[in-house]
């Protein structure tokens, strides 16, 4: 519920700011002329923050890429947390070795889907291991949620997710019993 209220607060403040900017531009135009109002708009637009870091998805690699040609790539999704507006997910990519039959986690990453206005998920560390039974993965994800108000960081909330996720049955049938 809190992410929804935070999103609505961000949206309301943004619309209020836009309304105030239009009114200020009108006042400047009436008092100082069109050139001054254009200068005001130009300076105001120069402060618009662009998240143009070209943020790529941060991936964690667990095995060598060119380890074996007899491997079949698979992946599965784990829902870490679901809020009213968005969902935090972990994607685990793994390989099934046809010769040994062994399951190897190769990489993992997290993502956020849905409406994310005012909050930003930043993963810090992801670990994935095959459990002793070889039928499930043990995972641990740590990160922070940044709560922003009109682009300004207000609060940083640490988060840790962990648990077990079953490997789909078709892969389990190819594994030896341990």
Buried (B, 14 or more C-beta within 10 A) or exposed (E): EEBBEBBEBBEEEBEEEEEEBEEBBEEBBEEEEEEEBEEBBEEEEEEEEEEEEEEEEEBBEBEEEEEBEEBEEBEBEBEBBEBEBBBBBBBBBBBBBEEEBBBBBBBBBBBBEEBBBBBBBBBEEBBBEBBEEBBBBBBBBBBBBBBBEEEEEEEEEEBEBEEEBEBEEEBBEEBEEE
